[in-house]
Amino acid sequence: MKDEIQLIENNQKEIEDRFYKHLEFGTGGLRAELGAGTNRLNLFTIRRAAEGMAQYIKKQGQQAMKNGIVIAYDTRHFSEEFALEVAKTVGKHKIKVYLFQECRPTPELSFAIRYFKATAGVVITASHNPPEYNGFKVYGHDGGQIPPAIAKEIIGFIDNVEDELKITVETEQDLINQGILNYVLEEVDEAYQKSLLTLRQDPTLLEKHADELIIVYTPLHGAGNRPVREGLKRYGFGNVNVVSKQEMPDPDFSTVSSPNPEEHNAFEMAIAKGEKVNADILMATDPDADRLGVAVKNRNGKFEILTGNQLGALLLNYLLVQKRERGSLPKNGVVIKTIVTSELGRVIAEKYGIQTIDTLTGFKFIGEKIDEFEKSGKYTFLFGYEESYGYLIGDFVRDKDAVQAALLTAEMATYYKAQGKSVYQGLLEIYKEYGYYLESLKSLTLKGKEGVDEISRILDHFRGNPPEHFGKRKVVLIEDYLHREKYNVNNSDKVSTDLPKSNVIKYLLEDESWVCIRPSGTEPKCKFYFGVKKDTQEQSNEALKNLEMYVMDIVESINT
């Protein structure tokens, strides 16, 4: 690390970016580029975060310390080392530690917290970010990402660390000898897999037809490899073809430009494999296996990558169809989605008498609602999802779970194949019934202190100068989540959003189109979300393109 500092000692801008602040918690904890500096992820900033976690757990009392913390990690650079460092830092305070012996997905970490009845959990991951990133993601006793109030409290303890260079840790062997550090693996794997089996909607269908489905799967060098393949095997899928060059861990993710299943190039090898084996469906999980991407054959027989909103609609529709046929659809069932997720899920749920509730972006808010409804009994959770490839079916996990989603997707594909249909045909049937909903996302990457200031200028402009029209479409409702209010343009009425404060603004237009703008909580980006609804794909494509162009022209004028 000393050598790294010496290399940049004459680069004032680089030094400022690395040291102008300490790492801050985003939507799920810390996430940053690896390297030297207080604004980078390294041995010392990991210890600083872990020390804050330890102080928070100690404040909860002896029982919380005895219940302990679960730690998992993915396949990134230094993930295993950082996980052990967290264990050594927290364990020094006599807090019990369950540490996964091998890399495992983020959702299995969530499951393990509930399985061991632990006080908290940490997973070392940067999810789908480029290889130069890693992170420290924090979970509460319910298995969900920590909500803002607890994050604020932990941040307070972290801020009280005067000098991270002076934090002391216990040795691994001493913690093992004291019974504080406990390595875990097979026991949790088995319990998790048994829970996954409970998500089968039609076991008879799987017994008869699962082997007929031809699957290609790639873990993109990540932690999903073993649990996804084991889950598919237990569901009865015997025709699973793994992309061999992307099967094993590789922290550089050298076969892709980005290990993100949202990026189409991540599917290049899977598509080649799929064409070779005449696959019905292609599936890809990101490095910590909380996101699932899927590609299916379109009308021309070519593999087309589904958007997160499309797969979400397909999975939700399949779930509700199956539950209604079996008489297991609860009257108080609820679907939970984020404010930037397609409205198609809402209209599908309405057909079955199921309510849909919106949350802020970030799956932790969905997990928070699941916990709230479990305690109150007001609703029975059925499905949660977000446009960025995150889905949850069984609430034994409280974060998005690509393993669950992969298994249900395979079952759903089997359902259509047994009828002589493709998944794509199933999607077209949904569009025909409900309308052609289409969404997109544009992002501006704005790094460093200057980037933070630029993102603030963009949000301030849209908030202070709200457009009355976006092209020919009149704005009818403005949802300002920073001020926690919805403003009806037609009658000037204002009502509360009933959601936590967040620097997000959303415009709803007269033709059911919408635009939402927010800074990313995990990346140096300003994100622009778009949604339209028309009668045909051609109409939706044109409407979406025009809406994107209009908004991005405004953004360009702000920056100039």
C-alpha positions in Angstrom: 0.0 0.0 0.0 2.9 2.3 0.7 4.2 1.7 -2.8 0.8 2.5 -4.2 0.8 5.9 -2.4 4.3 6.7 -3.7 3.1 6.1 -7.3 0.5 8.9 -7.0 2.3 11.3 -4.7 2.6 13.9 -7.5 -1.0 13.5 -8.7 -3.0 15.9 -6.6 -6.3 15.1 -8.1 -5.9 11.4 -7.5 -4.7 12.0 -3.9 -7.7 14.2 -3.2 -10.1 11.6 -4.6 -8.6 8.9 -2.4 -8.5 10.9 0.8 -11.1 13.7 0.6 -13.6 11.6 2.6 -14.1 8.3 4.4 -16.1 5.6 2.6 -19.9 6.2 3.1 -22.7 3.7 3.4 -24.9 3.5 0.3 -28.0 1.4 -0.3 -26.4 -1.7 1.3 -23.2 -0.8 3.0 -19.8 0.1 1.6 -18.8 -0.4 -2.0 -15.7 1.2 -3.6 -12.6 0.7 -5.7 -9.8 -1.3 -4.2 -6.7 0.6 -3.2 -4.9 2.8 -0.7 -6.8 5.7 0.8 -9.7 6.5 3.2 -12.0 6.6 0.1 -10.9 3.2 -1.1 -11.5 -0.4 0.1 -8.5 -1.9 1.8 -7.5 -3.8 4.9 -7.8 -0.7 7.1 -11.1 0.6 5.8 -12.5 -2.9 6.2 -11.3 -3.0 9.8 -12.8 0.4 10.4 -16.2 -0.8 9.2 -16.0 -4.1 11.1 -15.0 -2.2 14.3 -18.1 0.0 13.9 -20.2 -3.2 13.4 -18.7 -4.7 16.6 -19.5 -1.7 18.7 -23.1 -1.7 17.4 -23.5 -5.4 18.3 -22.0 -4.9 21.7 -24.5 -2.1 22.4 -27.3 -4.7 21.8 -26.0 -6.7 24.8 -24.6 -10.0 25.7 -27.3 -12.1 24.0 -26.6 -10.2 20.7 -22.9 -11.0 21.1 -23.6 -14.6 21.8 -25.9 -14.9 18.8 -23.1 -13.4 16.8 -22.5 -12.5 13.2 -22.4 -14.5 9.9 -19.8 -13.6 7.3 -19.8 -14.7 3.6 -17.8 -13.6 0.6 -17.8 -13.9 -3.2 -15.1 -14.5 -5.7 -13.6 -11.0 -6.0 -10.1 -9.8 -5.3 -9.4 -10.0 -1.5 -13.0 -11.1 -0.7 -11.8 -14.1 1.3 -9.0 -12.1 3.0 -11.4 -9.2 3.9 -14.0 -11.7 5.2 -11.4 -13.2 7.6 -10.3 -9.7 8.6 -13.9 -8.8 9.6 -14.0 -12.0 11.6 -10.7 -11.2 13.4 -11.9 -7.6 14.1 -15.3 -8.5 15.4 -14.1 -11.7 17.2 -11.6 -9.7 19.2 -14.7 -8.3 21.0 -15.9 -11.8 22.0 -18.7 -11.7 19.4 -19.4 -15.1 18.0 -18.6 -15.5 14.3 -20.0 -17.9 11.7 -17.6 -17.7 8.7 -18.3 -19.5 5.4 -15.5 -21.8 4.5 -15.9 -21.1 0.7 -17.5 -18.5 -1.4 -21.3 -18.5 -1.3 -24.0 -16.2 -2.7 -25.3 -13.2 -0.9 -28.8 -14.8 -0.6 -27.3 -17.8 1.2 -25.8 -15.3 3.7 -29.2 -13.9 4.3 -30.6 -17.4 4.8 -27.8 -18.3 7.2 -28.4 -15.3 9.5 -32.0 -16.6 10.0 -30.8 -20.2 10.2 -28.4 -19.4 13.1 -30.6 -16.7 14.6 -27.6 -14.4 14.4 -27.7 -10.7 15.3 -26.2 -9.6 12.0 -24.4 -10.5 8.8 -21.8 -9.2 6.5 -21.0 -10.3 2.9 -17.8 -9.1 1.1 -19.0 -8.4 -2.4 -19.4 -5.6 -5.0 -22.2 -7.6 -6.7 -22.0 -6.9 -10.4 -19.5 -4.1 -10.4 -16.2 -4.2 -12.4 -13.3 -6.3 -11.0 -11.5 -3.3 -9.4 -14.4 -3.0 -6.9 -15.3 -4.8 -3.7 -17.6 -4.1 -0.8 -18.9 -4.6 2.7 -22.6 -5.3 2.7 -24.4 -5.4 6.1 -27.5 -7.4 7.1 -29.7 -7.3 10.2 -31.1 -10.1 12.4 -34.1 -10.6 10.0 -31.7 -11.5 7.1 -32.5 -8.2 5.3 -30.2 -5.4 4.4 -30.0 -2.9 7.3 -32.6 -0.1 7.0 -31.5 3.6 7.1 -32.0 4.0 10.9 -29.7 1.1 11.8 -27.2 2.1 9.1 -27.1 5.6 10.7 -26.3 4.1 14.1 -23.5 1.9 12.7 -22.1 4.8 10.8 -22.0 6.7 14.1 -19.8 4.0 15.6 -17.6 3.9 12.5 -17.2 7.7 12.6 -16.0 7.3 16.2 -13.0 5.3 15.1 -10.2 7.8 15.6 -7.5 6.0 13.7 -8.1 2.8 11.6 -4.4 2.2 11.4 -4.4 1.5 15.2 -7.3 -1.1 15.2 -6.1 -4.4 16.7 -7.3 -7.8 15.7 -7.3 -11.3 17.1 -5.5 -14.1 15.3 -7.6 -16.7 13.4 -6.3 -19.7 15.4 -6.9 -18.0 18.8 -10.5 -17.3 17.8 -11.0 -20.9 16.8 -9.4 -22.1 20.0 -11.7 -19.9 22.0 -14.8 -21.2 20.2 -15.5 -17.7 18.8 -14.7 -18.4 15.2 -16.8 -21.1 13.6 -16.4 -22.2 10.0 -19.6 -23.2 8.3 -20.6 -24.7 4.9 -22.3 -28.1 4.3 -24.9 -27.7 7.1 -26.1 -24.4 5.7 -26.0 -25.5 2.1 -28.3 -28.5 2.9 -30.8 -26.4 4.8 -30.9 -23.8 2.0 -31.4 -26.4 -0.7 -34.3 -28.0 1.3 -35.9 -24.6 1.6 -35.5 -24.1 -2.2 -37.5 -27.3 -2.8 -40.5 -25.7 -1.1 -40.8 -23.2 -3.9 -41.8 -25.8 -6.5 -45.2 -24.8 -7.8 -46.0 -28.0 -9.7 -43.9 -31.0 -8.7 -45.8 -33.2 -11.1 -44.9 -31.0 -14.0 -41.3 -31.2 -13.1 -41.4 -35.0 -12.6 -42.8 -35.4 -16.1 -41.1 -32.8 -18.1 -38.0 -31.3 -16.3 -35.6 -33.4 -18.3 -37.0 -32.1 -21.6 -35.9 -28.6 -20.9 -32.4 -27.8 -22.3 -30.7 -25.2 -20.1 -27.4 -23.3 -20.5 -26.1 -21.7 -17.3 -23.1 -19.5 -16.6 -22.1 -18.3 -13.1 -19.9 -15.6 -14.7 -17.0 -16.8 -12.5 -19.0 -16.1 -9.4 -20.5 -17.8 -6.3 -23.6 -19.1 -7.9 -22.0 -22.1 -9.6 -22.6 -24.8 -6.9 -26.0 -23.7 -5.4 -27.7 -23.0 -8.8 -26.5 -26.3 -10.3 -27.4 -28.3 -7.2 -30.8 -26.7 -7.0 -31.5 -27.4 -10.7 -30.5 -31.1 -10.1 -32.8 -31.4 -7.1 -35.7 -29.9 -9.1 -35.1 -32.7 -11.7 -33.3 -30.7 -14.4 -30.8 -33.1 -15.9 -30.0 -31.3 -19.1 -28.0 -28.4 -17.7 -25.0 -27.2 -19.8 -22.5 -25.0 -18.0 -20.3 -22.5 -19.8 -17.0 -24.1 -18.9 -14.8 -21.1 -19.5 -16.9 -19.1 -17.0 -17.5 -21.9 -14.5 -14.6 -21.3 -12.1 -13.8 -18.3 -9.9 -11.9 -15.5 -11.6 -11.6 -12.2 -9.8 -10.7 -10.4 -13.0 -13.8 -11.8 -14.8 -11.5 -12.1 -17.8 -14.1 -13.5 -20.2 -16.5 -10.5 -20.0 -16.1 -6.7 -20.0 -18.5 -6.6 -17.0 -19.8 -9.5 -14.8 -23.3 -8.1 -15.0 -26.1 -10.2 -16.5 -27.8 -6.9 -17.4 -25.0 -6.3 -19.9 -25.6 -8.2 -23.2 -22.0 -9.0 -23.7 -22.0 -11.1 -20.6 -24.2 -13.6 -22.5 -21.9 -14.0 -25.5 -20.5 -17.4 -24.5 -23.8 -18.6 -23.2 -25.5 -17.7 -26.5 -22.8 -19.6 -28.4 -23.3 -22.6 -26.2 -27.0 -22.3 -26.4 -26.9 -22.3 -30.2 -24.7 -25.4 -30.1 -26.9 -27.5 -27.9 -30.2 -26.0 -29.1 -31.1 -24.7 -25.7 -34.5 -23.5 -24.6 -33.2 -21.0 -22.1 -30.0 -19.4 -21.0 -29.4 -18.2 -17.5 -26.6 -16.1 -15.9 -25.9 -15.0 -12.3 -23.7 -12.2 -11.2 -20.6 -12.7 -8.9 -22.6 -12.9 -5.6 -25.6 -14.6 -7.3 -28.3 -12.2 -6.2 -29.1 -11.1 -9.8 -30.3 -13.4 -12.6 -30.3 -12.6 -16.3 -32.2 -14.8 -18.8 -32.2 -15.1 -22.6 -34.8 -17.0 -24.6 -35.5 -17.6 -28.3 -37.5 -14.9 -30.0 -39.9 -15.3 -32.9 -36.9 -15.5 -35.3 -35.3 -18.3 -33.3 -32.5 -16.0 -32.0 -31.6 -15.7 -28.4 -33.0 -12.4 -26.9 -32.0 -11.2 -23.4 -35.1 -10.4 -21.3 -35.2 -7.3 -19.3 -35.6 -7.5 -15.6 -39.1 -6.2 -15.9 -40.0 -8.8 -18.5 -38.7 -11.7 -16.5 -40.4 -10.3 -13.4 -43.7 -10.2 -15.2 -43.3 -13.8 -16.5 -42.4 -15.1 -13.0 -45.2 -13.3 -11.3 -47.8 -14.4 -13.9 -46.7 -18.0 -13.5 -46.8 -17.9 -9.7 -50.3 -16.4 -9.7 -51.6 -18.8 -12.3 -50.3 -21.8 -10.4 -51.5 -20.6 -7.0 -55.0 -19.9 -8.3 -55.3 -23.3 -10.0 -54.3 -25.0 -6.7 -56.5 -22.8 -4.5 -53.5 -21.5 -2.6 -53.7 -17.9 -3.5 -54.1 -15.9 -0.3 -56.8 -13.2 -0.1 -54.3 -10.9 1.5 -51.4 -11.6 -0.8 -49.1 -8.8 -1.8 -46.5 -8.1 -4.5 -43.7 -5.7 -3.6 -41.7 -3.8 -6.2 -39.6 -0.6 -6.4 -40.7 2.8 -7.7 -38.6 2.3 -10.9 -39.9 -1.1 -11.7 -42.5 -1.6 -14.5 -46.2 -1.1 -13.8 -46.9 -4.3 -15.7 -46.6 -6.4 -12.6 -49.2 -4.2 -10.9 -51.8 -4.8 -13.6 -51.1 -8.6 -13.6 -51.5 -8.8 -9.8 -54.8 -6.8 -10.0 -56.3 -9.4 -12.3 -55.9 -11.9 -9.4 -57.1 -9.5 -6.7 -53.6 -9.0 -5.4 -52.3 -5.7 -4.2 -48.9 -4.2 -5.2 -46.9 -2.0 -2.9 -44.0 0.2 -4.0 -40.8 0.9 -2.2 -37.8 3.0 -2.8 -35.0 1.6 -5.0 -32.9 -1.0 -3.1 -34.0 -4.5 -2.2 -33.5 -3.7 1.5 -36.8 -1.8 1.4 -38.6 -4.9 0.0 -37.0 -7.0 2.8 -38.1 -4.4 5.3 -41.7 -4.7 4.1 -41.6 -8.5 4.2 -40.5 -8.3 7.9 -43.2 -5.7 8.7 -46.0 -7.8 7.1 -44.7 -11.0 8.8 -45.1 -9.3 12.2 -48.4 -7.6 11.5 -50.1 -10.3 9.5 -51.6 -7.6 7.3 -50.3 -9.2 4.1 -49.0 -12.5 2.9 -45.8 -12.0 0.8 -46.0 -13.6 -2.7 -43.3 -12.0 -4.8 -40.8 -9.1 -4.7 -38.8 -7.7 -7.5 -36.9 -4.8 -9.0 -36.0 -3.9 -12.6 -32.3 -4.6 -12.1 -32.7 -8.4 -12.3 -33.5 -8.9 -8.6 -36.3 -11.3 -7.6 -37.5 -13.1 -4.4 -40.1 -15.8 -4.1 -39.6 -17.5 -0.7 -39.2 -15.3 2.3 -36.7 -17.6 4.0 -34.3 -15.2 2.3 -34.8 -11.5 2.7 -32.8 -10.2 -0.2 -32.9 -10.8 -3.9 -32.0 -14.3 -4.7 -30.8 -15.4 -8.1 -30.8 -19.1 -7.0 -34.5 -19.0 -6.3 -35.2 -17.0 -9.5 -33.2 -19.5 -11.6 -35.2 -22.5 -10.3 -38.6 -20.8 -10.8 -37.5 -19.6 -14.2 -36.6 -23.1 -15.2 -40.0 -24.4 -13.9 -41.8 -21.6 -15.7 -40.0 -22.5 -19.0 -40.9 -26.2 -18.5 -44.6 -25.1 -18.1 -44.5 -23.4 -21.4 -42.6 -26.1 -23.2 -45.0 -28.8 -22.0 -47.7 -26.7 -23.9 -45.6 -26.6 -27.0 -44.7 -22.9 -26.4 -41.6 -20.9 -25.8 -41.0 -18.5 -22.9 -41.1 -15.7 -25.5 -44.5 -16.7 -26.7 -45.6 -16.6 -23.0 -44.3 -13.0 -22.8 -46.2 -12.0 -26.0 -49.4 -13.4 -24.5 -48.9 -11.2 -21.4 -48.4 -8.1 -23.6 -51.4 -9.0 -25.7 -53.6 -9.1 -22.6 -52.2 -6.2 -20.6 -50.6 -3.8 -23.1 -47.0 -3.4 -24.3 -45.1 -2.1 -21.4 -41.5 -1.1 -22.2 -38.8 0.3 -19.9 -35.2 1.5 -20.1 -32.4 2.9 -18.1 -29.7 5.5 -19.0 -26.8 6.2 -16.7 -24.2 8.9 -16.5 -20.9 7.8 -14.8 -19.6 10.8 -12.8 -16.6 9.8 -10.7 -15.0 11.7 -7.8 -15.9 14.8 -5.9 -16.7 16.6 -9.2 -19.1 13.8 -10.1 -20.9 14.1 -6.9 -21.4 17.8 -7.4 -22.6 17.3 -11.0 -25.2 14.7 -9.9 -26.5 17.2 -7.3 -26.8 19.9 -10.0 -28.8 17.6 -12.3 -31.3 16.7 -9.5 -31.5 20.3 -8.3 -32.3 21.5 -11.8 -35.2 19.0 -12.4 -36.5 19.7 -8.9 -36.3 23.4 -9.2 -37.4 23.7 -12.8 -40.0 20.9 -13.2 -40.9 20.4 -16.9 -44.6 20.8 -17.7 -44.2 18.5 -20.7 -41.8 15.8 -21.8 -42.1 16.3 -25.6 -45.8 16.2 -26.4 -46.7 14.4 -23.1 -48.0 16.5 -20.3 -46.8 15.9 -16.7 -49.7 15.0 -14.5 -48.0 14.0 -11.2 -44.6 14.8 -9.7 -43.3 12.5 -6.9 -40.5 14.1 -5.0 -39.1 11.6 -2.6 -36.6 14.1 -1.1 -39.6 16.2 0.2 -41.7 13.0 0.6 -44.6 14.4 -1.4 -46.7 13.8 -4.5 -47.8 16.9 -6.4 -50.9 16.7 -8.7 -50.2 19.2 -11.5 -53.9 19.4 -12.5 -55.3 20.5 -9.1 -52.2 21.3 -7.1 -53.0 18.7 -4.4 -50.1 17.4 -2.4 -50.1 14.1 -0.5 -47.3 12.2 1.4 -45.3 9.5 -0.4 -45.3 7.4 2.8 -41.7 6.4 2.0 -38.4 7.3 3.6 -36.7 10.5 2.4 -34.5 10.0 -0.7 -33.0 12.2 -3.4 -35.3 10.9 -6.1 -37.8 12.6 -8.4 -40.3 10.9 -10.6 -42.7 12.4 -13.3 -45.8 10.6 -14.3 -47.2 11.6 -17.7 -50.7 11.7 -19.2 -50.2 8.6 -21.4 -49.0 6.4 -18.5 -45.4 7.0 -19.4 -43.0 8.0 -16.6 -39.5 9.3 -15.9 -37.5 8.8 -12.7 -34.1 10.3 -11.8 -31.9 9.2 -8.9 -28.2 9.0 -7.9 -27.0 5.4 -7.6 -26.4 4.3 -4.0 -23.6 2.0 -4.9 -21.9 3.5 -8.0 -20.7 6.9 -9.1 -23.7 7.3 -11.5 -26.8 9.4 -12.1 -29.6 7.1 -13.3 -32.5 7.9 -15.5 -35.4 5.5 -15.7 -38.1 5.5 -18.4 -41.3 3.6 -18.8 -44.0 3.7 -21.6 -47.1 1.7 -22.4 -48.6 1.4 -25.9 -50.6 -1.2 -27.9 -47.8 -2.6 -30.0 -44.0 -3.1 -29.7 -43.4 -0.7 -32.5 -45.4 2.1 -30.8 -43.6 1.5 -27.5 -40.2 1.4 -29.0 -40.8 4.8 -30.7 -42.4 6.4 -27.6 -39.5 5.2 -25.4 -36.8 6.5 -27.8 -38.5 9.9 -28.0 -38.8 10.1 -24.2 -35.1 9.2 -23.7 -33.9 11.7 -26.2 -36.0 14.5 -24.7 -34.7 13.9 -21.1 -31.1 13.4 -22.1 -31.1 16.6 -24.1 -32.2 18.5 -20.9 -29.4 16.8 -19.0 -26.8 17.8 -21.7 -28.0 21.4 -21.5 -27.5 21.4 -17.7 -23.9 20.1 -18.0 -23.0 22.7 -20.6 
